[in-house]
Amino acid sequence: MEKETKTDKNGYAVNEEFGTVKIANDVVAMIAGLAATEVEGVGAMAGNITNELMGKVGMKKQTKGVKVDILDGNVSVELAVTLEYGYNIPTTCNKVQEKVKNAIETMTGFNVSDVNIRIVGIKMASDK
């Protein structure tokens, strides 16, 4: 089975033996965002001001805080995260990078070249 791949404005296409599979960039971004929030110590994904305003009016975007670039089957991911107070930042970020890389590679078959993390805040524990 020979693999031929190409990028268009809507995502990445993989031509398989029986047809074409197209994976939208937003799908890869959603996988990355969900994987990142599964790591203990990650409080939330942080979006830009447009995402924040749209969330307040009820239009939530699952790819908030995630930017994905796919070029020739290689994925580059940028995450903006809020970490929970009390967790070791380098250790938590390493876990996020591993989790995101493994999730994307397992689910899409793409190679993840890098996972860059920008910490935009610290979430303080609320009183119980």
Summary of the structure (lengths in Angstrom):
residues: 128
radius of gyration: 16.1
end to end distance: 56.5
largest distance: 56.8
contacts: 364
relative contact order: 0.20
helix: 32%
strand: 40%
